[in-house]
Amino acid sequence: MNLSKVSRNDWIVVVGFVLMLIGVSLAWYGWGPSALGANVSGWHFFFTGIVPWLLTLIAALLVLIKAVPDLKISLPFPEALGVMVLGGAAFILVVIRLIDAPSVVFYSASRRWPGLLLSLIATAVVAVGGFLKNAESAS
């Protein structure tokens, strides 16, 4: 791999993916007493947990694929636009999960955990990385 071909804005997207991987693995919601209660992570939610992780994975792969020698992929759209759209879609899905908490959360002593906030930040980082890549290619 020739990592010199990976720009600073590409690394922002990769960092967003790593943050998303950590965030989706941490607890998103919890209820009951802290020591005895139940927690759920992003892996418990397919459409608003696993799908955003997959979108950020695809975005990170899009920016890292150019570091592989002798591998040329032509996309029907600009790479920066694809990364920005993938990050934005992942962000929207995590916002939906933030707003639409599991029903048990509303009926018990519940709390939102930092994994949900970290995932929200991570998807925003991926979208901003795509935006910066788009601005980089325009200038």
Phi and psi in degrees as a GROMACS rama.xvg file:
@    title "Ramachandran Plot"
@    xaxis  label "Phi"
@    yaxis  label "Psi"
@TYPE xy
-104.37  90.9345  ASN-2
-74.0323  -6.59232  LEU-3
-70.2998  -18.3685  SER-4
-80.0884  -10.006  LYS-5
-89.8606  121.091  VAL-6
-82.2763  172.912  SER-7
-61.5759  -40.5931  ARG-8
-68.5004  -29.5151  ASN-9
-64.6526  -40.7177  ASP-10
-65.9186  -31.1679  TRP-11
-60.8912  -41.9466  ILE-12
-64.6522  -42.3067  VAL-13
-64.9936  -41.25  VAL-14
-62.9262  -39.117  VAL-15
-60.4792  -40.5811  GLY-16
-64.5337  -43.3962  PHE-17
-62.7371  -41.6155  VAL-18
-62.7467  -38.3173  LEU-19
-65.3298  -40.113  MET-20
-61.5113  -41.7626  LEU-21
-68.6912  -45.8056  ILE-22
-63.0559  -40.1816  GLY-23
-71.8469  -19.9227  VAL-24
-88.0419  -21.4658  SER-25
-80.5619  167.524  LEU-26
-68.8665  134.302  ALA-27
-98.8121  -39.6773  TRP-28
-136.283  151.976  TYR-29
-149.304  153.208  GLY-30
-147.263  158.589  TRP-31
85.7892  -178.776  GLY-32
-60.7194  150.792  PRO-33
-57.9337  -44.6377  SER-34
-77.1011  -32.771  ALA-35
-109.287  -6.31848  LEU-36
-77.0127  178.243  GLY-37
-104.731  145.835  ALA-38
-127.97  147.676  ASN-39
-127.352  143.1  VAL-40
-104.705  -177.393  SER-41
-65.8125  -23.0418  GLY-42
-67.6171  -15.0451  TRP-43
-81.8787  -10.3674  HIS-44
-118.386  114.099  PHE-45
-71.1647  -60.6353  PHE-46
-69.6729  -33.1094  PHE-47
-112.079  11.5341  THR-48
-130.63  -57.8024  GLY-49
-75.7532  -41.4429  ILE-50
-62.2691  -45.188  VAL-51
-60.8622  -35.6452  PRO-52
-63.5163  -42.7711  TRP-53
-64.1882  -38.6986  LEU-54
-64.0227  -41.3024  LEU-55
-70.4  -32.0027  THR-56
-63.3736  -45.8568  LEU-57
-62.4763  -40.5744  ILE-58
-62.9508  -42.6564  ALA-59
-65.8778  -39.0619  ALA-60
-66.1436  -35.1353  LEU-61
-60.3537  -39.6897  LEU-62
-83.5103  -24.9329  VAL-63
-88.1658  -15.2652  LEU-64
-64.4482  -27.0476  ILE-65
-73.6887  -12.1012  LYS-66
-82.4536  -11.4016  ALA-67
-85.1158  120.445  VAL-68
-69.0716  151.091  PRO-69
61.767  22.5795  ASP-70
-124.277  108.11  LEU-71
-113.925  120.638  LYS-72
-121.072  126.257  ILE-73
-106.079  125.638  SER-74
-100.824  150.336  LEU-75
-78.2533  4.9659  PRO-76
-142.698  160.566  PHE-77
-64.7421  141.375  PRO-78
-58.0722  -42.3398  GLU-79
-62.802  -39.0907  ALA-80
-65.1063  -41.883  LEU-81
-61.8215  -43.1146  GLY-82
-65.0667  -41.8938  VAL-83
-64.4325  -42.6828  MET-84
-67.2747  -42.5345  VAL-85
-62.6231  -44.1832  LEU-86
-65.155  -40.5793  GLY-87
-66.3525  -40.4769  GLY-88
-65.2032  -41.1259  ALA-89
-63.5615  -40.2419  ALA-90
-60.8663  -45.6825  PHE-91
-62.0025  -41.3388  ILE-92
-64.82  -38.4634  LEU-93
-70.811  -35.1564  VAL-94
-63.1904  -38.9335  VAL-95
-60.2118  -42.0844  ILE-96
-67.0006  -35.3356  ARG-97
-64.8477  -41.3505  LEU-98
-76.7874  -43.0156  ILE-99
-98.1511  75.0036  ASP-100
-69.6733  154.735  ALA-101
-55.9949  146.255  PRO-102
-61.045  -31.2623  SER-103
-65.4341  -22.7104  VAL-104
-65.7023  -33.9522  VAL-105
-79.7534  -16.2831  PHE-106
-107.302  5.16579  TYR-107
-140.968  176.962  SER-108
-73.0461  91.2224  ALA-109
-112.165  167.642  SER-110
-153.662  152.393  ARG-111
-93.1106  139.977  ARG-112
-104.067  165.183  TRP-113
-66.2176  -18.2049  PRO-114
-61.8283  -37.3915  GLY-115
-66.8299  -43.7914  LEU-116
-65.8253  -41.3701  LEU-117
-64.1361  -38.2977  LEU-118
-66.278  -37.9056  SER-119
-63.8913  -44.4913  LEU-120
-64.5272  -41.1051  ILE-121
-62.9351  -43.4431  ALA-122
-67.6583  -34.4639  THR-123
-66.0624  -37.5443  ALA-124
-63.033  -41.7288  VAL-125
-63.9409  -44.5816  VAL-126
-64.2764  -41.0726  ALA-127
-67.4236  -38.4281  VAL-128
-59.464  -41.6058  GLY-129
-64.8258  -39.4823  GLY-130
-63.1913  -43.9266  PHE-131
-66.4863  -35.8076  LEU-132
-63.6414  -39.7922  LYS-133
-64.696  -42.3918  ASN-134
-67.7434  -33.9361  ALA-135
-65.6989  -42.2444  GLU-136
-74.5915  -22.9854  SER-137
-77.5418  -26.9248  ALA-138
